[in-house]
Amino acid sequence: MERKRVEWRAHLHKEMRRGFLSMWILWTLKKKGGKMYGYEIMQSLRLKTRGRWIPKAGTIYPILRRLEKRGFVKSEWTSSKAGGLSRRYYKITPEGKKAAETAFSEWRKLMSGFKEFLRELFGVD
């Protein structure tokens, strides 16, 4: 019984992350208004969740590639002038901004439907 509960919990977390992270990345890039590299995006999520959720590179980078394939973000490699490591920077595109606004609108509708449930579950408004 405990094993099934652990498996269900892992599946639930995976599904939540999958949908949420694409939107988080678009929101973060939109809010920044400039370029960010992958690790910077991961640290932004870590800071916003007070360290409770730290996505792995193996989760973030495939999402960034999918967003780029859809035309929602654009990337470019930039090398350090001091001869350091090159970094791949990502920036939201106009199409990405439109997609983000649509996603945010849908999430607002969805979350307003869950408001009472969340109030009861967590005791917050």
Protein Blocks (a to p, Z undefined) as FASTA:
>chain_A
ZZmmmmmmmmmmmmmmmmmmmmmmmmmmmmnopacdfklmmmmmmmmnnopaccdfklmm
mmmmmmmmnopaccdddddfklpacdddddddfklmmmmmmmmmmmmmmmmmmmmmmmmm
nopZZ
